[in-house]
Amino acid sequence: MKRKLEMRWAYLFIAPALIGLSLFHLFPAIASMVLSFTEWNGLTKPDFVGLDNFKALVHDKEFIQSIRNTVYFTSISVPVSIGLATIASILLNQRIRGKSVYRTLYFVPVVTMSTAVGLIWKWLLNAEFGPVNYVLGLLHLPQPNWLSDPSMTMLSIVIVSIWSTVGYYMIILIAGLQGISATYYEAAEMDGASKWYQLFRITLPLLTPSLFFVLLIALINSLQLFDLVFVMTGGTTGTSGPNPMLLNSTRSIVYTIYDQGFVLFRMGYASAQAVVLFTAILIFTLVQFALQKKWVHYQ
């Protein structure tokens, strides 16, 4: 009787989370999968079209371009941000004066809304009056058209993304470093091992569980790029709207889903794109879990 009462209270306490998860995550996911086989504008009754939406994706130049842009963004932002976060976490895990201040400064971009980050950097990278080009001019260095040159726009978004995510990954890696027992280092010092030997033979191998987690969430987040694209190049610019060339050079998969579903009201087609993205993320995640057995070392 007592156990049943405890179970009822347990379900009561987790009910808000379960309801929220079902309403805002589980139900929309199932609905998207169902709608991906239909043609629907969000108002009228959905018409079943089978696999037509998925067949159309193969010939959709915008969707193919969004895949290329997302792969480009992921291939640069993920390794660079994780690499910088690893270096920063190792340095800020040492006994240095003011490390709490440095950690806070690195973490500030993480607690800043991504929309605010995009707007601030859109001003900083302005080719005409932005502070970045002003400083480059004082140093007699080239002043790129960061957000008006299609060849530079995605690179600009990559830079902003790295700046805004390094602090988050750094905090996770610092927690992983602090979980490594000091006895390993004490034994290594007794054997005369150098700091570099300790780094590559003790620190990095025992940090791999944290690195695996960071790599997992970094890949998932990069494949869901949207807010920076929308704010920095995809939002309206005066009365003319977004520049098509700039938007095409930065269009991500999620932005294309938004554009098809909530601008063009092709909900069924957008749902098909969302299903493809979900499948890609699922495959990447499963592959990472399969490969982590070969390089992740637990104590």
C-alpha positions as CSV (number, residue, x, y, z in Angstrom):
1,M,0.0,0.0,0.0
2,K,2.8,2.4,0.9
3,R,4.6,1.6,-2.3
4,K,1.5,2.3,-4.4
5,L,1.1,5.6,-2.6
6,E,4.7,6.5,-3.4
7,M,4.2,5.6,-7.0
8,R,1.1,7.8,-7.3
9,W,3.0,10.8,-5.8
10,A,5.9,10.1,-8.2
11,Y,3.7,10.1,-11.2
12,L,2.0,13.3,-9.9
13,F,5.3,15.1,-9.6
14,I,6.5,14.1,-13.1
15,A,3.1,14.7,-14.7
16,P,3.8,18.4,-15.6
17,A,7.0,17.4,-17.4
18,L,5.3,14.5,-19.2
19,I,2.4,16.6,-20.3
20,G,4.7,19.3,-21.6
21,L,6.9,16.8,-23.3
22,S,3.9,15.2,-25.0
23,L,2.3,18.4,-26.1
24,F,5.3,20.3,-27.3
25,H,7.6,17.5,-28.5
26,L,6.1,14.0,-28.9
27,F,2.8,15.0,-30.5
28,P,4.3,17.5,-33.0
29,A,6.9,14.9,-34.0
30,I,4.3,12.3,-34.7
31,A,2.1,14.9,-36.5
32,S,5.0,15.9,-38.7
33,M,5.6,12.4,-39.7
34,V,1.9,12.0,-40.7
35,L,1.8,15.3,-42.5
36,S,4.9,14.5,-44.5
37,F,2.7,12.2,-46.6
38,T,0.1,14.9,-47.3
39,E,-0.3,18.3,-49.0
40,W,-1.6,20.8,-46.5
41,N,-1.6,24.6,-46.3
42,G,-2.5,24.7,-42.6
43,L,-6.1,25.6,-43.1
44,T,-7.9,23.2,-45.4
45,K,-8.1,19.4,-45.0
46,P,-4.8,17.6,-45.7
47,D,-4.7,15.6,-49.0
48,F,-2.8,12.4,-48.9
49,V,0.0,12.4,-51.6
50,G,2.1,9.4,-50.5
51,L,5.8,9.8,-51.2
52,D,5.5,12.7,-53.5
53,N,6.9,15.2,-51.0
54,F,10.0,13.1,-50.5
55,K,10.4,12.6,-54.3
56,A,10.3,16.3,-54.8
57,L,13.1,16.9,-52.3
58,V,15.5,15.1,-54.6
59,H,15.0,17.8,-57.3
60,D,14.6,20.8,-54.9
61,K,17.6,23.0,-55.5
62,E,16.9,25.2,-52.4
63,F,16.8,22.1,-50.2
64,I,19.9,20.7,-51.7
65,Q,21.7,24.0,-51.2
66,S,20.5,24.1,-47.6
67,I,22.1,20.7,-47.1
68,R,25.4,22.0,-48.5
69,N,25.3,25.1,-46.3
70,T,24.5,23.1,-43.2
71,V,27.3,20.6,-43.9
72,Y,29.7,23.5,-44.5
73,F,28.7,25.1,-41.2
74,T,28.9,21.9,-39.3
75,S,32.3,20.8,-40.7
76,I,33.9,24.1,-39.5
77,S,32.0,25.1,-36.4
78,V,32.0,21.8,-34.6
79,P,35.7,20.9,-34.7
80,V,36.9,24.5,-34.2
81,S,34.5,25.2,-31.3
82,I,35.3,21.9,-29.5
83,G,39.0,22.4,-30.1
84,L,38.9,25.9,-28.6
85,A,36.7,24.7,-25.7
86,T,39.2,21.9,-25.0
87,I,42.2,24.3,-24.9
88,A,40.3,26.9,-22.8
89,S,39.0,24.2,-20.3
90,I,42.6,22.8,-19.8
91,L,44.0,26.3,-19.3
92,L,41.2,27.5,-17.0
93,N,41.5,24.3,-14.9
94,Q,44.9,25.3,-13.8
95,R,45.8,27.3,-10.7
96,I,45.8,30.7,-12.2
97,R,44.7,34.0,-10.7
98,G,41.3,35.3,-11.7
99,K,40.2,32.0,-13.4
100,S,36.6,32.5,-12.1
101,V,36.5,35.8,-13.9
102,Y,37.8,34.2,-17.1
103,R,35.3,31.4,-16.9
104,T,32.5,33.9,-16.4
105,L,33.6,36.0,-19.4
106,Y,33.7,32.8,-21.6
107,F,30.2,31.8,-20.4
108,V,28.5,35.1,-20.9
109,P,27.6,34.5,-24.6
110,V,25.9,31.2,-23.6
111,V,23.4,33.0,-21.4
112,T,22.7,35.6,-24.0
113,M,19.7,35.1,-26.2
114,S,20.8,33.9,-29.7
115,T,18.6,36.6,-31.3
116,A,20.5,39.3,-29.3
117,V,23.8,37.7,-30.3
118,G,22.8,37.8,-33.9
119,L,21.7,41.4,-33.8
120,I,24.8,42.6,-32.0
121,W,27.2,40.8,-34.4
122,K,25.1,42.1,-37.3
123,W,26.1,45.6,-36.2
124,L,29.7,44.6,-35.3
125,L,30.2,43.1,-38.8
126,N,28.6,45.9,-40.7
127,A,30.8,46.7,-43.7
128,E,30.2,50.5,-43.6
129,F,30.1,51.5,-39.9
130,G,30.9,48.2,-37.9
131,P,33.6,48.3,-35.3
132,V,35.3,45.2,-36.6
133,N,36.1,46.8,-40.0
134,Y,37.0,50.0,-38.3
135,V,39.7,48.3,-36.3
136,L,40.9,46.4,-39.3
137,G,41.1,49.7,-41.2
138,L,43.3,51.2,-38.4
139,L,45.6,48.1,-38.7
140,H,45.7,48.6,-42.5
141,L,44.2,45.1,-43.0
142,P,41.5,44.1,-45.6
143,Q,38.0,45.0,-44.6
144,P,35.6,42.2,-45.9
145,N,32.0,42.7,-46.6
146,W,31.0,40.2,-43.9
147,L,27.3,40.2,-44.4
148,S,26.9,41.6,-47.9
149,D,29.3,39.3,-49.8
150,P,27.7,35.8,-50.4
151,S,31.2,34.2,-50.2
152,M,31.6,35.6,-46.6
153,T,28.2,35.4,-45.0
154,M,28.3,31.7,-44.0
155,L,31.8,32.2,-42.6
156,S,30.6,35.1,-40.6
157,I,27.8,33.0,-39.1
158,V,30.3,30.3,-38.3
159,I,32.5,32.8,-36.4
160,V,29.5,34.0,-34.4
161,S,28.4,30.5,-33.6
162,I,31.8,29.5,-32.4
163,W,32.0,32.6,-30.2
164,S,28.6,31.9,-28.7
165,T,29.1,28.2,-28.0
166,V,32.7,27.8,-26.8
167,G,31.8,28.8,-23.3
168,Y,29.1,26.1,-23.0
169,Y,31.4,23.3,-24.2
170,M,34.2,24.7,-22.0
171,I,32.1,24.4,-18.8
172,I,31.2,20.8,-19.6
173,L,34.8,19.9,-20.3
174,I,36.0,21.6,-17.1
175,A,33.6,19.4,-15.2
176,G,35.1,16.4,-16.9
177,L,38.6,17.5,-16.0
178,Q,37.7,17.9,-12.4
179,G,36.4,14.4,-12.3
180,I,39.8,12.9,-13.2
181,S,41.5,11.6,-10.1
182,A,44.7,13.4,-9.1
183,T,46.4,10.0,-8.3
184,Y,47.0,9.5,-12.1
185,Y,49.1,12.7,-12.2
186,E,50.9,12.0,-9.0
187,A,52.0,8.6,-10.3
188,A,53.0,10.1,-13.6
189,E,55.2,12.8,-11.8
190,M,56.8,10.1,-9.7
191,D,57.8,8.3,-12.9
192,G,59.2,11.5,-14.3
193,A,56.5,12.1,-17.0
194,S,56.5,15.5,-18.6
195,K,53.4,17.8,-18.7
196,W,52.9,17.1,-22.4
197,Y,53.1,13.3,-21.8
198,Q,50.5,13.7,-19.0
199,L,48.3,15.8,-21.3
200,F,48.2,13.2,-24.2
201,R,48.4,10.0,-22.1
202,I,46.2,11.0,-19.1
203,T,44.1,14.1,-19.5
204,L,42.8,13.7,-23.1
205,P,42.1,10.0,-22.9
206,L,40.2,10.4,-19.6
207,L,38.4,13.4,-20.9
208,T,37.0,11.5,-23.9
209,P,33.6,10.8,-22.2
210,S,33.0,14.5,-21.8
211,L,34.3,15.1,-25.3
212,F,31.9,12.5,-26.7
213,F,29.0,14.2,-25.0
214,V,30.1,17.6,-26.3
215,L,30.6,16.3,-29.8
216,L,27.1,14.7,-29.7
217,I,25.3,17.9,-28.7
218,A,27.5,20.1,-31.0
219,L,26.6,18.0,-34.1
220,I,22.9,18.1,-33.2
221,N,22.9,21.8,-32.6
222,S,24.8,22.6,-35.8
223,L,22.4,20.6,-37.9
224,Q,19.5,22.6,-36.4
225,L,21.0,26.0,-37.3
226,F,18.3,28.6,-37.7
227,D,18.3,31.7,-35.4
228,L,21.6,33.2,-36.6
229,V,20.7,32.7,-40.2
230,F,17.3,34.3,-39.7
231,V,18.6,37.3,-37.8
232,M,21.8,38.0,-39.7
233,T,20.8,37.3,-43.3
234,G,17.3,35.9,-43.5
235,G,15.2,38.5,-41.8
236,T,13.6,41.4,-43.6
237,T,15.9,44.3,-44.6
238,G,13.8,47.4,-44.9
239,T,11.0,47.2,-47.5
240,S,12.9,45.0,-50.0
241,G,13.0,41.9,-47.9
242,P,16.0,39.5,-47.6
243,N,18.6,39.5,-50.3
244,P,18.1,36.3,-52.3
245,M,21.8,35.8,-53.0
246,L,22.8,36.3,-49.3
247,L,19.9,34.1,-48.1
248,N,20.8,31.3,-50.6
249,S,24.4,31.3,-49.4
250,T,23.4,30.9,-45.8
251,R,20.1,29.0,-46.0
252,S,20.1,26.1,-43.6
253,I,17.9,23.1,-43.5
254,V,15.8,24.4,-40.6
255,Y,15.5,27.8,-42.2
256,T,14.2,26.1,-45.4
257,I,11.7,24.1,-43.3
258,Y,10.5,27.4,-41.7
259,D,10.3,29.1,-45.1
260,Q,8.3,26.3,-46.7
261,G,6.0,25.8,-43.7
262,F,5.4,29.3,-42.2
263,V,6.0,31.6,-45.2
264,L,4.8,29.6,-48.2
265,F,2.3,27.5,-46.1
266,R,3.4,24.2,-47.6
267,M,3.1,22.3,-44.3
268,G,3.2,18.8,-45.8
269,Y,6.4,19.6,-47.8
270,A,8.0,21.2,-44.8
271,S,7.1,18.2,-42.6
272,A,8.8,15.9,-45.2
273,Q,12.0,18.1,-44.9
274,A,11.7,17.9,-41.1
275,V,11.5,14.1,-41.3
276,V,14.6,14.0,-43.4
277,L,16.5,16.2,-40.9
278,F,15.3,14.0,-38.0
279,T,16.5,10.9,-39.8
280,A,19.9,12.4,-40.5
281,I,20.3,13.5,-36.8
282,L,19.2,10.0,-35.7
283,I,21.7,8.3,-38.0
284,F,24.6,10.6,-36.9
285,T,23.7,9.9,-33.3
286,L,23.6,6.1,-33.7
287,V,26.9,6.2,-35.6
288,Q,28.6,8.2,-32.9
289,F,27.3,5.8,-30.2
290,A,28.7,2.9,-32.3
291,L,32.1,4.5,-32.8
292,Q,32.5,5.8,-29.3
293,K,33.4,2.3,-28.1
294,K,36.7,2.7,-30.1
295,W,37.9,6.0,-28.7
296,V,36.0,6.8,-25.5
297,H,37.9,5.6,-22.4
298,Y,36.2,5.4,-19.0
299,Q,38.1,5.2,-15.8
